[in-house]
Amino acid sequence: MKNILCTAVLISSMMAYGQQNEDSLQFAKISTEILNNGKAYTELRDLTQNIGHRLSGSASYEKAVQWAAKELREAGADKVWLQEVMIPVWERGKESLQIRTRDGKWKPIKMLSLGNSEGTGGKDISGEVVMVHSLEEYEKLPADQVKGKVVFFNYPFSQSFVETFRGYSDAAKYRVNAASLTAKKGGKFAVIRSLSSAFDNVPHTGGMRYDEQYPKIPAVAIGTAAADELAELLKSQKITLKLNSHCGMKGEKLSHSVIGEITGHQDHEVIVAGGHLDSWDVGEGAHDDGAGIVQSIEILRTFKKLGINNRHTIRVVCFANEENGVKGGIAYGKAAKENNEKHLFAIESDAGGFAPRGISMEMDAQKINQIKSWANLFFPYGVYNFEGRFSGTDLYPLHDMGVPTAELVPDSQRYFDIHHTEEDTFDKVNRRELLLGAVTMTQLIYMIDKNW
């Protein structure tokens, strides 16, 4: 009996080793194919250089819809379609911010209105600046010290977090809430220090929200260097700022997310990979999130090129309107529920096209541990971090339906230097790093398709 048990354990170990060796070889094939023949980098060049930034509701976004459908077909998708989405339309228009100091002259300050902010209707609005460094400090200010003034929220992006997304999350509440907090106490408009890990004069835009209890007043961002200069001036003198902006919401319009898939040969459970096709209206939307779009398309191309016989349907979703509404993700989740589609897994790439370092997961412990058990397969490709517990914004409707969701985790050290700025351009993307992100996503989907 003892000999029989020993033999059984030996056979089991040999089978496990053989299986891991087979997977390791497949990982190498995937990596070799993408690094040598991947199209993601050239596709990203085309998207960013020939279409550019792609704000939801803009003509350039509609061009991107047609571009994505074409690229999915060329990647070998068995089926490509456009999913209707009603999206909010926000336009920036002309804008300017000026500062008047004790010499009485007005000087321009580089700025960006925050996304979804109302503007000044093309009229000048000015006021004396009140600076605060935290929400707690602001809450202590009496309303009569804010009424009729401009509130400057000078809260810095924390440099203490090695994981920069923690710094971003920590500071994001200022961008989201500054306008309504200012309006609550009668202020004229809000200025925030950009959510940036860099020390420069590049302002960062991004979405904000209004509390319907209060007037919808403008909110703008200035770069970190400008914020430091303004703070220094306020130590010794009163400062007046003057804003003129034409931005505002322009209703809704019908648009589309773009979807392509390769059909599973055993069942029609769906594995999703995606990114968001829209971007802010500055820069080229290269890292955010052109990178995620082309990496996801690369997955389909690689499965087809290598002849991987996928058991489940593998679907790429190029989501509409992540930046200022998440309407594409919501519409996708609603359609999946109405069509009774069973989703096995979903991953989004929406953290930049830098070198992959990990996979963050929102799912039950058993599935997390199973993916972590594959860690040795990923280590040779520089992927080692499986501790994150978040997933892509577009995937939250699926997650709420009980679908295991995940996000690719690239190296984050440079991402918030350029996030939501004019600096998010194609020249900031490294070919190998971008393609390695596609490698990691393809390898993970291969494992899930095979084992779940």
HELIX and SHEET records of a PDB file:
HELIX    1   1 LYS A    2  ASN A   37  1                                  36    
HELIX    2   2 ALA A   40  ASN A   50  1                                  11    
HELIX    3   3 ALA A   59  ALA A   75  1                                  17    
HELIX    4   4 LEU A  135  LYS A  140  1                                   6    
HELIX    5   5 ALA A  143  GLN A  145  5                                   3    
HELIX    6   6 THR A  164  LYS A  184  1                                  21    
HELIX    7   7 THR A  224  LEU A  234  1                                  11    
HELIX    8   8 ALA A  286  GLY A  290  3                                   5    
HELIX    9   9 ALA A  291  LEU A  306  1                                  16    
HELIX   10  10 LYS A  327  GLU A  338  1                                  12    
HELIX   11  11 ALA A  365  LYS A  372  1                                   8    
HELIX   12  12 ALA A  375  PHE A  378  1                                   4    
HELIX   13  13 PHE A  379  TYR A  381  5                                   3    
HELIX   14  14 THR A  393  LEU A  395  5                                   3    
HELIX   15  15 TYR A  396  ASP A  400  1                                   5    
HELIX   16  16 TYR A  415  ILE A  418  1                                   4    
HELIX   17  17 PHE A  426  LYS A  428  5                                   3    
HELIX   18  18 ARG A  431  ASN A  451  1                                  21    
SHEET    1   A 7 LYS A  79  GLU A  91  0                                        
SHEET    2   A 7 GLY A 248  ILE A 262 -1                                        
SHEET    3   A 7 THR A 313  PHE A 319 -1                                        
SHEET    4   A 7 VAL A 270  HIS A 276  1                                        
SHEET    5   A 7 HIS A 343  GLU A 348  1                                        
SHEET    6   A 7 THR A 405  PRO A 410  1                                        
SHEET    7   A 7 PRO A 356  GLU A 362 -1                                        
SHEET    1   B 8 TRP A 106  ILE A 109  0                                        
SHEET    2   B 8 GLU A  95  ARG A 100 -1                                        
SHEET    3   B 8 THR A 240  SER A 245 -1                                        
SHEET    4   B 8 ILE A 125  VAL A 132 -1                                        
SHEET    5   B 8 VAL A 150  PHE A 153  1                                        
SHEET    6   B 8 PHE A 189  ARG A 193  1                                        
SHEET    7   B 8 ALA A 219  ILE A 222  1                                        
SHEET    8   B 8 MET A 111  SER A 113 -1                                        
END                                                                             
